[in-house]
């Protein structure tokens, strides 16, 4: 099953409502772009115990390798990763000063892009 994991490196900065909205937005983006029913995409928000100076969000989407032909998957993964990065950089739900990391990874490879919200 596809899985979105969102982590924050500090417990403050985003309200529970903002966390829920951001996670729902990302799940909706995955289901719409792939044409999957919403029950196939899950998500969770993890807040580490240590409090640091900046918020860090990570989106990690995992798929089982047999589902995709390798090149078809890589092509889609790069397009989706770039699209999600673009949308998150411009959305109002991500606070200014937030470091956002977007991961799209099958079992055998990870694609990574990050940015600092201006």
VEXLO-351731 format. One line per field, with one value per residue (C-alpha): residue number from 0; residue in three letters; chain; x, y, z. Coordinates in nm, 3 decimals, always signed. Layout:
BEGIN
nr <- NUM	...
rest <- ALA	...
kette <- A	...
x <- X	...
y <- Y	...
z <- Z	...
END
This chain:
BEGIN
nr <- 0	1	2	3	4	5	6	7	8	9	10	11	12	13	14	15	16	17	18	19	20	21	22	23	24	25	26	27	28	29	30	31	32	33	34	35	36	37	38	39	40	41	42	43	44	45	46	47	48	49	50	51	52	53	54	55	56	57	58	59	60	61	62	63	64	65	66	67	68	69	70	71	72	73	74	75	76	77	78	79	80	81	82	83	84	85	86	87	88	89	90	91	92	93	94	95	96	97	98	99	100	101	102	103	104	105	106	107	108	109	110	111	112	113	114	115	116	117
rest <- UNK	UNK	UNK	UNK	UNK	UNK	UNK	UNK	UNK	UNK	UNK	UNK	UNK	UNK	UNK	UNK	UNK	UNK	UNK	UNK	UNK	UNK	UNK	UNK	UNK	UNK	UNK	UNK	UNK	UNK	UNK	UNK	UNK	UNK	UNK	UNK	UNK	UNK	UNK	UNK	UNK	UNK	UNK	UNK	UNK	UNK	UNK	UNK	UNK	UNK	UNK	UNK	UNK	UNK	UNK	UNK	UNK	UNK	UNK	UNK	UNK	UNK	UNK	UNK	UNK	UNK	UNK	UNK	UNK	UNK	UNK	UNK	UNK	UNK	UNK	UNK	UNK	UNK	UNK	UNK	UNK	UNK	UNK	UNK	UNK	UNK	UNK	UNK	UNK	UNK	UNK	UNK	UNK	UNK	UNK	UNK	UNK	UNK	UNK	UNK	UNK	UNK	UNK	UNK	UNK	UNK	UNK	UNK	UNK	UNK	UNK	UNK	UNK	UNK	UNK	UNK	UNK	UNK
kette <- A	A	A	A	A	A	A	A	A	A	A	A	A	A	A	A	A	A	A	A	A	A	A	A	A	A	A	A	A	A	A	A	A	A	A	A	A	A	A	A	A	A	A	A	A	A	A	A	A	A	A	A	A	A	A	A	A	A	A	A	A	A	A	A	A	A	A	A	A	A	A	A	A	A	A	A	A	A	A	A	A	A	A	A	A	A	A	A	A	A	A	A	A	A	A	A	A	A	A	A	A	A	A	A	A	A	A	A	A	A	A	A	A	A	A	A	A	A
x <- +0.000	+0.130	+0.224	+0.282	+0.484	+0.509	+0.753	+0.813	+1.138	+0.963	+0.627	+0.538	+0.490	+0.203	-0.132	-0.305	-0.547	-0.261	-0.097	-0.422	-0.491	-0.139	-0.155	-0.503	-0.384	-0.089	-0.302	-0.553	-0.270	-0.152	-0.496	-0.591	-0.265	-0.269	-0.643	-0.641	-0.932	-0.855	-0.856	-0.542	-0.331	-0.248	-0.061	+0.061	+0.223	+0.525	+0.661	+1.002	+1.061	+1.356	+1.273	+1.493	+1.495	+1.331	+1.034	+1.110	+0.840	+0.916	+0.688	+0.783	+0.584	+0.666	+0.547	+0.616	+0.853	+0.638	+0.364	+0.569	+0.787	+1.111	+1.129	+0.757	+0.784	+1.093	+0.934	+0.616	+0.805	+1.016	+0.712	+0.512	+0.801	+0.853	+0.479	+0.443	+0.754	+0.610	+0.272	+0.414	+0.652	+0.354	+0.087	-0.009	-0.036	+0.344	+0.473	+0.748	+1.087	+0.992	+1.237	+1.045	+1.182	+0.994	+1.074	+0.934	+1.092	+1.034	+1.209	+1.523	+1.576	+1.506	+1.451	+1.501	+1.437	+1.420	+1.375	+1.349	+1.013	+1.076
y <- +0.000	+0.351	+0.531	+0.897	+0.973	+1.331	+1.415	+1.735	+1.801	+2.013	+1.983	+2.350	+2.563	+2.373	+2.333	+1.995	+2.138	+2.245	+1.905	+1.729	+1.962	+1.919	+1.541	+1.528	+1.755	+1.526	+1.211	+1.375	+1.470	+1.109	+0.958	+1.208	+1.180	+0.800	+0.741	+0.529	+0.515	+0.714	+0.405	+0.283	+0.574	+0.609	+0.869	+0.955	+1.249	+1.178	+1.436	+1.348	+1.417	+1.650	+2.014	+2.196	+2.541	+2.459	+2.261	+1.981	+1.808	+1.489	+1.324	+0.964	+0.765	+0.395	+0.140	-0.230	-0.293	-0.554	-0.299	-0.100	-0.160	+0.008	+0.289	+0.364	+0.401	+0.622	+0.851	+0.887	+0.923	+1.210	+1.390	+1.344	+1.444	+1.763	+1.840	+1.788	+1.999	+2.279	+2.276	+2.258	+2.548	+2.767	+2.652	+2.873	+2.572	+2.538	+2.814	+3.052	+2.935	+2.567	+2.320	+2.074	+1.747	+1.544	+1.174	+0.950	+0.607	+0.252	-0.024	-0.004	+0.371	+0.702	+1.034	+1.341	+1.711	+1.973	+2.348	+2.620	+2.800	+3.168
z <- +0.000	-0.073	+0.245	+0.317	+0.628	+0.754	+1.029	+1.220	+1.404	+1.663	+1.827	+1.789	+1.479	+1.321	+1.490	+1.488	+1.233	+1.004	+1.035	+0.950	+0.656	+0.514	+0.542	+0.386	+0.104	+0.026	+0.040	-0.194	-0.433	-0.448	-0.497	-0.768	-0.962	-0.954	-0.978	-0.662	-0.417	-0.103	+0.121	-0.059	+0.064	+0.432	+0.633	+0.978	+1.154	+1.371	+1.615	+1.764	+2.132	+2.072	+2.011	+1.758	+1.603	+1.272	+1.154	+0.913	+0.714	+0.525	+0.274	+0.213	-0.041	-0.071	-0.323	-0.358	-0.649	-0.831	-0.894	-1.145	-1.443	-1.344	-1.602	-1.589	-1.213	-1.222	-1.481	-1.274	-0.946	-1.077	-1.217	-0.897	-0.673	-0.874	-0.872	-0.497	-0.434	-0.650	-0.475	-0.121	-0.191	-0.285	-0.042	+0.251	+0.482	+0.502	+0.733	+0.619	+0.747	+0.723	+0.574	+0.359	+0.224	-0.036	-0.078	-0.348	-0.317	-0.433	-0.238	-0.451	-0.498	-0.327	-0.500	-0.284	-0.315	-0.045	-0.012	+0.248	+0.245	+0.165
END
